[in-house]
Every structure is written in C-alpha cells, then in structure tokens.
C-alpha cells in the first residue's frame, strides 16, 4: 500500500444494516407467531364449545312412543291429549319442568308449560320421578287438557315438544273419522 493512499473499509456498515434487517425479521416473525397462537387458541375454544352444543342438540332428543286422546264419555269429543315419550338412545337426562308443549288444531293455538291448571302434567309409566327429571329408560306420559275447546273428528293437529336443549319434536296426528264407543282413542 502506498503512503498517501487511504484505506477504506465499509464492510462493517453493511454488516450493521444486515443485522438490523435480521432483527426486524425476527421481531415480525415473533409477532406473527403470537397472533397465530392466539387465534388458534380462540378457534379451539369455539370448536370445543360448538362440539359440546352439537352433541347436546343431537343427543338430548325425545322420542314419541304414542299419542292418545281421552273423552269424558262416548257422546263427547276428545278433551285431553296424552303423549307417551322416552329419551332417544344416548340422550342425557332431561328436565321436564323446562319442557314446553305447543298445540295447534288449525283454529286454536295453546302453549303448555310444566304443572299448573293450564299446563301439562307428567306421569311416570316406567322409571321413577326424580324431581321432574327424565332419565334414560323412563317412559313418561305427558297429559294436557284442551283449553276451552274439544277435539272433533277429522281434525289435523300439530303438537310440538320443545325441550330446554335439543331439537323440537313433532307429534302431529289427525283424528279418526269416528270415535266409536271408545273413550280412549289412539291418535298416533
């Protein structure tokens, strides 16, 4: 090297710039990873909650075993409807005090809740009444009186059982063309 020639070395400046870019990339990657981890946790919680609700919705259903109508005597129309229900396979116990029955015969719509003079009353045919909670294997008869009306022949009726959790269950039927001499009529 000559005496009047200056030595220029700018490689350190390039190295510092590269180091700054590298640190910035690491920070961006760390922030992106934190966002992804947070989002994944939130999605996992939602998926678990949705799965639990879907399981309750599917496994908490009632099955209608039969629907019957009761008359005072052979000269009157049906005044009481009785529906025998049981739990579907794999269903969780169901609190019947939270069940709602919706009745519609085309001209009248009534809603029945558990108990009371204008509500429905459960009677355990099989199993034991445990504070109104229906367990697997129980067969329960839900009985309600028609409010200010009777049910004549050839009438289409919609009965919907609406549990607290789970899907509503239809127990629709059409009354026969004649009741004959029976006081208890099989409707479904």
C-alpha positions in Angstrom: 0.0 0.0 0.0 1.2 3.4 -0.8 1.7 6.0 1.9 -0.7 8.6 0.5 -3.4 6.0 -0.2 -6.2 5.8 2.4 -7.6 2.5 3.4 -11.4 2.5 3.0 -13.3 -0.4 4.7 -17.1 0.0 4.7 -17.9 -3.7 5.2 -18.9 -3.0 8.9 -21.6 -0.6 7.7 -23.1 -3.3 5.5 -22.9 -5.8 8.4 -24.8 -3.5 10.8 -27.5 -2.9 8.2 -27.9 -6.7 7.7 -28.1 -7.2 11.4 -30.8 -4.6 11.7 -32.8 -6.2 8.9 -32.3 -9.6 10.6 -33.6 -8.4 14.0 -36.6 -6.7 12.3 -37.4 -10.0 10.6 -37.2 -11.9 13.9 -39.5 -9.4 15.6 -42.1 -9.6 12.8 -41.9 -13.4 12.9 -42.4 -13.3 16.7 -45.4 -11.0 16.4 -46.9 -13.2 13.6 -46.4 -16.3 15.7 -48.1 -14.7 18.7 -51.1 -13.7 16.6 -51.3 -17.3 15.1 -51.1 -18.9 18.6 -53.8 -16.6 20.0 -56.1 -17.2 17.0 -55.5 -21.0 17.3 -56.4 -20.9 21.0 -59.6 -18.9 20.3 -60.6 -21.3 17.4 -60.0 -24.3 19.6 -62.2 -23.0 22.4 -65.0 -22.2 19.9 -64.7 -25.6 18.3 -65.0 -27.3 21.7 -68.0 -25.2 22.6 -69.7 -25.9 19.3 -69.0 -29.6 19.6 -70.5 -29.7 23.1 -73.6 -27.9 22.0 -74.0 -30.1 18.9 -73.7 -33.2 21.0 -76.4 -31.9 23.4 -78.6 -30.9 20.4 -78.4 -34.4 18.8 -78.3 -36.5 22.0 -80.9 -34.7 24.0 -84.0 -35.6 22.0 -87.3 -37.1 23.0 -88.9 -39.9 21.2 -92.7 -40.0 21.0 -93.9 -43.6 21.7 -97.6 -42.8 21.2 -100.4 -40.1 21.4 -103.8 -40.8 22.8 -107.0 -38.8 23.2 -109.4 -39.1 26.1 -113.2 -38.3 26.1 -115.5 -37.9 29.1 -117.9 -40.3 27.6 -118.9 -41.8 24.2 -121.1 -38.8 23.3 -118.3 -36.1 23.6 -115.2 -35.2 21.6 -111.6 -35.5 23.0 -110.8 -33.1 25.8 -107.4 -34.5 27.0 -104.4 -35.3 24.9 -101.8 -37.7 26.3 -98.4 -38.2 24.7 -96.0 -41.0 25.9 -92.4 -40.0 25.5 -88.9 -41.5 26.2 -85.4 -40.4 25.6 -83.5 -41.2 22.4 -80.5 -43.5 22.6 -77.5 -41.9 24.3 -79.5 -38.9 25.4 -78.7 -37.0 28.6 -81.3 -36.8 31.4 -84.0 -34.2 30.6 -85.6 -31.8 33.0 -89.3 -31.9 32.1 -90.0 -28.8 34.2 -88.3 -26.8 31.3 -90.3 -28.6 28.5 -92.9 -26.6 26.6 -95.7 -28.2 24.6 -97.2 -26.2 21.7 -100.6 -27.4 20.4 -102.4 -26.2 17.3 -105.5 -27.6 15.7 -105.9 -25.0 12.9 -108.2 -22.8 14.9 -106.7 -22.8 18.4 -103.0 -22.5 19.4 -102.1 -23.2 23.0 -98.8 -23.4 24.8 -98.4 -25.7 27.9 -95.7 -25.4 30.5 -95.0 -27.9 33.3 -97.7 -28.0 36.0 -100.5 -25.7 36.9 -104.1 -25.8 35.9 -103.4 -24.9 32.3 -100.2 -26.8 32.0 -99.2 -30.4 31.3 -98.6 -33.0 33.9 -96.1 -35.9 33.6 -96.9 -39.4 34.9 -94.1 -41.9 35.0 -95.2 -45.2 33.3 -91.7 -46.7 33.6 -89.0 -45.5 35.9 -89.2 -43.1 38.9 -89.9 -39.4 39.0 -86.8 -37.7 40.2 -87.9 -34.1 40.7 -89.3 -33.9 37.1 -86.1 -35.2 35.5 -86.5 -37.9 32.9 -83.7 -40.5 32.8 -82.7 -43.0 30.2 -85.1 -45.9 30.1 -88.0 -43.9 31.6 -91.4 -43.8 29.8 -93.4 -40.7 30.7 -96.9 -39.8 29.8 -97.4 -36.0 29.3 -101.1 -35.1 29.7 -102.8 -31.8 29.0 -106.4 -30.6 28.8 -107.5 -28.7 25.8 -108.3 -25.1 27.0 -111.9 -24.1 26.3 -112.3 -26.5 23.4 -112.6 -30.1 22.4 -111.1 -32.0 19.6 -113.6 -33.2 17.0 -113.2 -36.0 14.4 -111.2 -35.4 11.2 -109.0 -32.7 12.6 -105.3 -32.3 11.8 -103.3 -31.4 14.9 -99.7 -30.2 15.4 -98.1 -31.0 18.7 -94.5 -29.8 19.2 -92.5 -30.8 22.3 -89.8 -28.2 22.8 -87.1 -29.2 25.3 -84.7 -26.8 27.0 -81.8 -28.2 24.9 -82.1 -30.3 21.8 -84.3 -30.2 18.8 -88.1 -29.7 19.0 -90.0 -33.0 18.4 -93.2 -33.2 16.3 -96.0 -35.4 17.5 -98.5 -34.4 14.7 -101.7 -36.5 14.2 -105.1 -36.5 12.6 -108.1 -37.6 14.5 -110.1 -40.5 13.0 -113.3 -40.1 11.1 -115.3 -41.6 14.1 -114.5 -42.2 17.7 -117.0 -45.1 18.0 -117.7 -46.2 21.6 -114.1 -45.8 22.9 -113.3 -43.2 25.5 -109.5 -43.5 24.8 -108.6 -43.0 21.2 -105.1 -43.9 19.7 -104.1 -40.9 17.6 -100.5 -41.8 16.7 
